[in-house]
Amino acid sequence: MPEGDTLFRTAAVLDEVLAGRQVTAARGRAGGVALGRVVGSRVERVASVGKHLLITFSDGLALHTHLRMHGSWHRYRTGEPWRRSPRRAVAVIEVPRAVAVCFDAPTVELLDARAVEVHPALAALGPDLSGADPDLDEAMRRIRDPSRRGLTVGEALLDQRSQAGLGNVYRSEVCFIERVDPFAPVVAFDDATLRRLLATGARLLAANRHGHGRTTTSEPGIGRLYVYGRSGRPCRRCGTPIRSRVTGQLPRRTYRCPTCQPDAAGTAVPRPASAGVAR
Ligand SMILES: [Zn+2]
């Protein structure tokens, strides 16, 4: 699943291919984004913001995509066969000698500069943990906001309005590394612990930016991930079977070692119905 590290890398690759080049052809899916408007302009830059990707054009427009679970960006040389069906392409941008194709992304929109500034998802994003030198003070302030009191740690780590970039894999891994129960309420933890979770998240995102398979473990030879996707298998630290549970409006599975990550609060706080989580 694409998380902040994947998007950072995607943006870097697309920037190399597209930036400074003139768009010779561009199209969205039938009935989708009117990407033909950018033909003739130059690509200024490609950048990730958390799990969002923005391609900015010299005519002031920007293409915003969010890949969610199944979307991806590919780059090809002109004429090279695509690895997915053209029917799944939701955005195609051609420049001399190269073409960038976005497949299956549910969010694809062309925005002007003002719309980017006031975009409900983009403007609300917390500090980007996958960027250089993320603002952890601001992320802490957001996590401690009264509107988030009802969230569990796992929900708070996924809430892109607190801090952008972490996704479902990292939230399980970060909580394991810091020995925190992801199902415990945020309010059960002191600032030092929450800050450590954020710092570990930022460290993992940075370590995986350049992509040779996402790895969160630091000991060689024990596998790439500690708990994610390992339900029922022995904890890499203590041997206890890893447990998992599905939670959230968009059901996501969260993994935990019951021994290494004991139930910190003893009880779960009731969640207010309005405690939605932006992803
Ligand atoms: Zn364990």
Residues whose N, C-alpha, C, O or C-beta is under 5 A from the ligand:
A	BS01	ZN	C235 R237 C238 G239 T240 C257 T259 C260
